[in-house]
Structures are given as C-alpha cells and as structure tokens.
Amino acid sequence: MEISITKADKIGKLKMLIVPMFEDIPFAKTCPEEIKDMVELRRQDGDFEGKEGQSLLLFPDYEGFPVKVLLIGFGKKAGLNATKVRCEVAVAIKSAKNHKVQEVGFYMVKELYGFAQSIAEGFVLSNYNPAKYQTGKKKEENEKKDVKKVFVVSAENNRKAEKEYERALDKGLQIGEAANLVRDLVNGPHNMVNADVMVEEAEKAAKQSNSSVLILEEKDMEKMGMGAMLGVGEAAEYEPKMVIMEYKAKGAVTKAPVVIVGKGITFDSGGYNLKPSQGMDAMKMDKAGAAAIIGTFRLLKKLGIRRNVIGILAITENLIGPTAQKPNDIVTAYNGKTIEVANTDAEGRLILADAIAYGVKKYKPDCVIDLATLTGAIIVALGERHAGLFSNDKELGEKLVIAGESTDELVWPMPIHEDVKEKVKGKLADLVNWESSGMAGPCKGAAFIEEFVGGNKWAHIDIAGTAYVKEPKKYDHHGATGYGVRLLIEFLEQI
C-alpha cells in the first residue's frame, strides 16, 4: 500500500472518498463543501449521526468529485483515542475492499492530526490479505480487493501540520507493514515457513536494521551445552537454529541492551505427549514470538530506536520419531541446570531457557523480555484480547502495561507466587518442566522460565491468546494478528 498527501482539488478522479465525522461536532465543519447539504439531510433524517461504528455510503454525482463518499462515524471527539481511530479507519478500508476500490481518498480533518500514525496503521492492518497461497481466479479476485493507494486529502492549508502528520503516516505505514510480515510468517504452514525460512527472514530484518547476525547451528549448541533446546528438536525435520541479532543504536541512551527473546516452534505436535487433533490444527502459530522479534528488528533503524537491542530466536520443531525426546528424559540447560521433561508438550519453556540463559550471560542486559505462545491456559484465563504478563520487576511491568494500552496490544499482569515456584522444583533433577495438577499453568510456565533469568530484570509475555485469534478486532483478520511488534516498538521508544 502507498500513502501520500494530496490537496482537496486533486481528488476528482478518485472513486471513493472516506470522510470522518464526529457525533459532537457540526457536520458542516468536518466535511467537504460540496457535500455539506447532502450530509446535513442524512443527519436530519436520522440516517447518520456520526456515532462510533456508523457508516453511510453516498453518491454525490458532482462533476470533479469522487463518485462515492463513505461517511465514517468516529463518535465523540472528547472520547477519541488511538484504538478507536485505528478501528474506524479499518471499517472504512474494509468497505473500500468490498467495493473493489483500489485507490481511495481520506479526508484529513484537523481533529485527527494527532492520530496520523494510528490512521496509517489502520489502513495497512485492515488491508492485509491472508489468502497468500491461493491461485487462479480466486487469487485474482482477492487481489482486486486490495487497496493499492490511499490519498490523504489535506482539509486545511497548514503545511507545518501536514509535514508532521506526513511523518506520522509514514511511521504507521512502516509499523503496519512489519506487523503484516509477522502475520504472513505465523499464518504460513510448516511446509512453507520452516526453520530455514525463519532464519532467512531474520537475516533480512537484521540487514534492514544494520544489525549483526550470529546463527548457532546444532553442532554449536551441542558444544555450548544447550541441551534443553536440542532435546526439543531431536526429531525435527529441519535442524534447530538459534539466531542472535545485535542492533547497536546510533546515540544509544545506555550501553546495556534490551534482550528480546522469541519462541519459534515452526510446528508443535506436542511430541510424545501428543496434542489432540483439535489442539493441533493451529500449531503453525507456535512461532509467533520469534516472528514478532523479526518484525520488530525490521523497524529499529527506520524508526531511529535509541536503545541497543539483542534479538534471540529459538527456532525448531516439536515432532515425534524414534529420536524424539521422551517423557521423563533429563536434559542439561546452557546454565548447567538439569531438567526433567515431564511433558514433551511443555517445550516452549525449554527452548526459551537456553535462549534466555545465553542472552543474560553474554550481554548483561538492562532487561530481558520474552514473547511466547506458551500455554493454552492463558487463553482460558484472559481470552484473545490480553496477553499474560509476568515480571520480576514492577517498573518494567508497568511500562509494558502502558505500552500495551497505547498500542491496543494489551497485557494483563499475572502473579508468580512462591508456592508456584516450588512446583517447578524437580525430584530427580533440578527442575521439572510440567506439573500434573492442571492449576496455574501459565504461572508455572513463567516460574520455570524465571529460573534462567539470572536475577536480571525480566518480563515474560504469554501471547497464546493474542497472536492467533478466532474473533478478530476491526483491523485484524481470523488467524495471525502480528501481535508484539507495536507493543515492543512503543516500549523501546518510551524507555
């Protein structure tokens, strides 16, 4: 998608103009002169009041004016926020897609100047086409619905304001495109997006952010003693990889980096603790944490992030075979701790254990954040709107909550009680990766991971419910959401 700014007298060739309207502002103040009378009649008739969620398609039939005008209600200006703007813009773009309008105009009123980034995010996220692997006529029909260009129509002659929201629009475009890449990676099935593909995408992202890349192969991890990671990948079709990306910011605020770690299970059968069929059909999404790190690294240089950032991707598969890890096997992690693998389907915490232990030992970070589709139980607890946030540092947790509220990638603080920490202590080994009571599953997963943090400030974000959804937001689609990119970027910009 292309987004550019144009003047009001240049919109005559457009087939559709999107006009935002507010419930508590006279329509005449926020719509083009040519349609003021038409819009006022619709208001008097009760057809359209500017309420949030309302939309109305008009056909002005004026020479030199778009054939279609889509009125979008933004509710009350007093209650406007970035999330509402993103959602209502998405309604407009999806309407344009349904009408197969590939070039649209958006009437930028001054009330929306401060929301330009969210507007662009709404454009790009809602325009996402999940049918990547379709062919023939069906693919052609889907592609015809894609909005190729959005012309943001400057409603006022204010060049300074235009330059400011032009920069914000470009930022929103870049963030939206990065999130859409994450969606492609997460939606991609194992035969299309395997470990090798994930590594290739990480290398591309690192190049875009001028970051160095280190790839630990299986033989490297064997020498380093990463038994937890390698145990999970024993029966993998593609060799396990650990990718380390190092971004050194120009004018960095502090030398100590932020380490962000992503779970990258390209397919999770559950291993010998095999998932039921209804639990396995979406397990291509188990790489969403690693995908979010890739998407974030695409943006670091472009957005001028002034924190040194280390991205670590733990990438493998969790499959069954003669060589596969067995229940009750004991492995030794990178930090020397032994782990009894009581459940082979609790594999995410194992690969994160080695990745985090490596990150804290090598980089001595300011803080560590891991993203993982770790537990189904977090979906039971929080649904699809909040990720579970576990942290050993109050300030770090609060900053992530604020970043989540700002971006609508919400997190909800969860506890790790001392009693829960006792549950991950092993009887045959130092630790056990699973406990059979079925209670506090997400908390026990977090408690296990904390054993590898080494006392550093740390936050674990369980994104199992938010990374892949059945009930999408207005700007999302069924399946992958791209969750994590906007949250991490907002966090890195604010710390």
N, C-alpha and C positions, 0 to 999 in steps of 0.2 A: 504494500500500500504506500502511496505517496500522499504527503500532506503539504499543502502550500497555502500561502495567504494571497488573496485577491481582493480587488475593490468591488463595491456593490454594482458598479456599472459594467462589470465584466461577466455577470452571471447569466446573461440571456440565453446562452447555448446549453446550459445545464438542464437536465430532465427533472431533477428534484432538488429542492432547497429545503433544508431542515431548519426550522425556526423554533428556538426555545422560548417558552412562555412561563410566566410566573403567576401564581394564584393571587399574590398580594401586590402586584404592580400592574397599572393600567396597560392593557394590551397595546395601545397606540404608542407607548414609549419603547416597546421592545420588538416591534416588527417592521418590516419594510413599508414605506409609504404606500406602495402600490396595492397592498392587500389589507390596509387598516380597516376599511369599511367592511370587507368580507369577513374578517376575523371578528369584528365587533358584532356583526349579525349572528355569528355562530355562538358568541358568548351570550347574547340576549336570548337566543333560542334554547340555551342550556346544553348545546351540543359539545361545548368545550369550555372548561373553566380554568385551565392551567394547573389542575391538580396533579400531584405526583402519580405517574403511571398512565395518565391520559395521553392519547394521541389522536390526531384527526388529519386526514388527507384531503387537501383542497386542490381544485383545478381552476386556477385564476383565469386562464385564457386571455392573457395580456401579451401583446407583442413585445418582444425583448425581455420577457420574464420567464422563469422556469415553468414548464408545463405542470409540474406537480409541486405542491408545497405541503410539507409534513410538519404539523404543529406538534410539539412535544411538551408535555407538562412537567415542570421541574418543582412543582409545589410552591411553598412559601420561601421567598428569598431569605427570610430570617433563619430558616432551619436548614439552609443549604450546606452540604459538606461534600468532600471529595468522593465518597462512596455513592451518594445519591447521584451526583453528576455522572460518574462513570456508568452507573446503571441506566440512567435515562438516555445517555448517548448511545448505549448499546441497543436499547429499544429502537432507536432511530435507524441505526446501521442495519439491524436485522430486518427492519421493514424495507429498507432500500434493497437488501439482498432478495427479499421475497418478490419485489417488483423488478428484479434483474436490472437495477440501475447501477452501472459501474462507475459513474462519475457523479458525485453529489456535492452540493454546497452546504456549509454550516454557517448560519448567521451568528457571528460572534458579538454578543452584546456586552457592554461594559460590566454587567453584573457577573459575568463568567470569566473575566480576565484572569483572576487569581486561581482559576481551576483548569488552566490550559493543559497542564500535564495530565490530569485525570481525564480530560476530554480526549486527548490523543490515545491514552491507554484504552479508553472505552472504544474508540474507533478500531484499534488494531485487535484487541482481545475478542471483540464480538464478531469481527470479520474472519476469524480463524475457520479454516476449512478442514475438518477432521477426516475427510474422505481421501486421504493421500494415496491409498493403494487401489482406488477404483480405476477402471479402464473404460474405453469406448464412450458411448453416448451418455452414460450416467456420469462419467467423469466430466465430459464436456458441459453437461447441464449444471453440474455443481460449480464448475469454474466460471460459468456465465453469471452466476450469482455473486461472485466475489466483487467487492467494491475496490476498484483499482486506484482511484484518486479521490481525495477529499479536498475541496477548495474552501478554506476558512475565509468567510466574507467579512471584511472589516466594516463594522457598522458605523464607526466613527473615524474621523480624520485625526488620529493620535499616533504619530509614528513611534514615539517613545514607548507607548504601551504595546504597540504592535511588535516591536523588537523584543520586548520582554516575553510576551506570550509566544512569539515565534520560537525563542529558545526553549521555552517550557514545552511547546508542542513537539519539538524535535526530541527532547528528553523522553517524553511519554511514548513517542514512536519507537525509540530505541529500546525502552524497557518492555513495551508490548511485544516487540519482535523477539526479544530474548525469551520472554515467557512462552511465546508460541513455539520457539525451538524446543523448549523443555516439554511442551505438550507433545510434539512430534516424537521425541525420544521416549517418553513414557507410554504413549499410545502404540508405539512400534512393537510388534510381536518379536519374540526371541529370534526367529529366523531372519528378521530384518534388522533388529538392533541388538547385537550381541556384544560381548566384551570388547572385541576388536573395534567395532563401530563406536562404542562409547569412548574408547581411547582416542580414536581419530577426532571425534568431536571435542574432546578435552584439549587436544593439541591445537585445533583451530581456535578455540576460545582463548587459550594461552597466548597464541600468536596475536590475536586481536588486542589483548591487554598487555602485550610486550612482557609476558611472564616467562620465566624459565620452566622447563618441564623435566621431571625425572620419572621414569617408568620402572617400577620394580617388577621384574618377571618372577615366575615361580621359583627358579633357582636362586634368585636374590633373596626372596623371602625365606627360603629354606636356610640359607646361610645366616640370616638375621634372627632366626628363631620365631617366625610368625606362625606358630602352629595353630592358633585359633582361626586365622584367615584361611590357611591352607587346608585345614580339616573340612571346612565348609565346601571348598572347591575340589575335593578329592575325586568326585565323579563328573566334574564339569567337562562339557564338550569343548569349550574354549578355555585356554589357560587363564587362571586367575591373574589379575593385574592390580597393582596399586599405583595410582597416578598422583604425583605430587606437583602442584603448580605453585610457583612462588612469584608473587606480584610485589614489586618494590615501588612504592608511590613516590612521585615527584613532590618534594616538600612534605614528606610524611610527618604527621603530628607527633609520632613517637616511633622508636625503632622496634619495640616489641610488637610482633604481628598478632593479628587476629587469625586463629586457625579455624577454618570451617571444613567439616568432615561430612561426607555423604555416603549413605548406604547405596550400593549399586548392584543389587541382585537382579540380573537380567531375566531370570525366571526362577520362581520358587515353587518347587513341587512339595516342599515340606521335608524332603529326604525320606528316610525310613519311617519317620512319623508323618506319614503321607497325609496331605490335605484331602478332605472330601471334594468331590467334583465341583460342588457349588462354591467351594472356597478357593479353587484353583483357577477358575476361568479368567480372573483378572490379574493373575500374578505376574504378568509382564510389567505391571506398575511398580514392582518392588525395587526398581532402580530410580524412583522419583527423587530421593535425596541427592544422589550423585548427579542426576540431571539438573537439579536446581543449582548445584555448585557450578556446573558448566555454564548455565545461563548467566549466573552472576559474574563469572570471570569474563564473559563477553563484554561486560559493561564497565569494568573497573577503570580502564584508561579513558574510554569515551566520556564517562561522566566525571572524570577527574577525582576519583576517590583518593583521599589523602591518608589512608591507613595502609600499612603493609599487610598483605593478606596471603595466607597459605591455604590453598585448597587441596584436600586429600580425598581421593575417591577410592573406595574399596569395592572392586568390581569382580564378580564371579557369578556362578550359578549354584543352585542348591538342588541337585538331582539324585537319582537312585541308580545304583550299579554295583558290580562286585567290589569296586574300590571305595564306594561311598562310606562316609563316616557312619558309624553305628551308634545307636543309643547306648549310653554309659561309657563310650570311649572317653579317655582322658587326654587332653591336649595341653601344651605349654604355650602361653602367650608371649608376646615380644618382651613384656616387662618381667617375665620369669614366673608369673603366677600360673598355677595349674588349674584346669577347669574340667569338671565332669560334665559331659554333654548329655544331660538327662533327656533332652528333647532336641532332635535334629531340626525341628521346625522353629526353634528359637535361635536361628542362625544369624540374624541381623546384629545382635549384640556381640556375637563372636567376632565378626569382621570389623565392627566398629572398635572393639577392644584393641586389636593390633594397630589399627589406623590412628586412634587417639593416643595410644601409648607412644607410638613413633613420633607423632606430632609434638607432644609435650616434651619429650626427651631432646629432640633435635632443635626445636625452635624456641623453647622457653617463652611461650606466648603470653600476651596480655590477657587473653581469654580464649576459650575453646567453645565452639558451637557445633553440634552435630544435628543433622536432619536425617530422619529415617522413617520409613513406613514400617514401624517396629511391631505394633500389636493391633490385632482386630478389636481387642477390648477397649482401646481408646475411642473407637467409633461408637461402641455401646455407651460409653460414658459421655462423650461430647458431640457425637453426630458428625456432620460434614462441614460445619461452619467454624469450629475451633480446633486447632491443633493442641496437643497436650504439651505444656511447658514445664520442665523440671530443671531446677537450677540450685547450685550450692552458694549462689551469691545474689543477695536481694537486689542490689543496684543493677546488675546485669539483667536479671529477670524483669525488673520494672522497665528498663529501656526496650526490651523486646516486646513487652506488652504495648508500650506506646507506639512503637514502630508498626505493630500489628493493627492497632486501631487506626493509624494514619493511612495504611495501605489496604485495609479490609482483608488482610491475610492474618486473621485473628489467632491469638494464642491464649490459652487459659492456664494459669498457674496450678500445678498439681504437687502433692506432697511426696516426700520420701521419708517416711517415719523410720525411726531407729529399729522398730520391730521388723519392718520390711527389709532393712539392710541385713538383719540376721538371717532372713530367709535365703539369701544368696550365698551364705557361707556353706562350704561343702563338708561332707563327712569323709569322703575318700580323697578329695582334692581340696585345694584352697577355696575354690568357688564352684558353684553349680549354676548352670545357665537356665534352669527351669525348676519350678516347684509346683507340685501337683494339686494344690488346694483350689486353684482357679480364681482365687481372690487377689485383687490389687495387681493384676498382670502388668499394666503399664508402669506402675510404681516399681515393681520388682525388676523390670527390664532396665529402667533408669538407674536403680540402685546397683545393678550389675555393672553397667557402663561406668558409673562413678568410680568403681574400683581401679580404673585405668587412667583417671584424670590426673593423678599425682598431686593433688592439693591445689591445682590451678583453678581459677575462676572458670566455670563451665555451665553450659546450658544444653539440655537435650530437648529437641522438638520432635515429638511423635506426630508425623504428618499422615498417618494411615487413612484418616478420615477426610482430609482436606486435599490430598494430592490427586485423588481419582474419585469422582462423585457420580451419583445417580440422579441427584436433584441439583442441577447447576444454578448458579447465580445468573442474573440477566446477561452478564457479559461473558459467561462461561458456556461450555457445551458438556454433554454427557461424556464422561471419561476424564482424561487428564486436564488439570486446571493450570499447570505451570506454577503451582504454589511454591513459594520460597524465594523467588527472585526479587520481587518487590519488597518483601519483608527484610531480606538481608541488605539490599541496597539502601533502604531507608535507615536501617540500623547503622550501617557503616558511614553514612553521611552525617548522622547525628552524634556519634560518639567522638 
